[in-house]
């Protein structure tokens, strides 16, 4: 019985998040962060299928294993429209110029974007706004 518990404990520890040095992140992640964020990395970790990054300004990001961002969440600072493709950024800047982005999630065919004023939109990769609503 003790052997089974030991094996199970080892297996669970192997599945745990691994803390990384920022220098050990994939180049795609380092370049994205350098281009789009001024804050420094305060924590970088990896699990089986994602990298999770925390910046010292409170921003949290999640990347897939290939280095593409999946989610960005800011705390107190605005996320730049420039993290999005240019045609999407242009649409959002024109329609929501007074709103600061708080969160962005990249899904299979669309972006889910939340602003600090609690307004939320879903916009597909072609630039069509599929849904607009206030998130209470």
Secondary structure, 3 states (H helix, E strand, C coil): CHHHHHHHHHHHHHCCCEEECHHHCCHHHHHHHHHHCCCCEEEEEECCCEEEEEECCCCEEEEECCCCEEEEECCCCCECHHHCCHHHHHHHHHHCCCCCEEEEEECCCEEEEEECCCEEEEEECCCCEEEEEECC
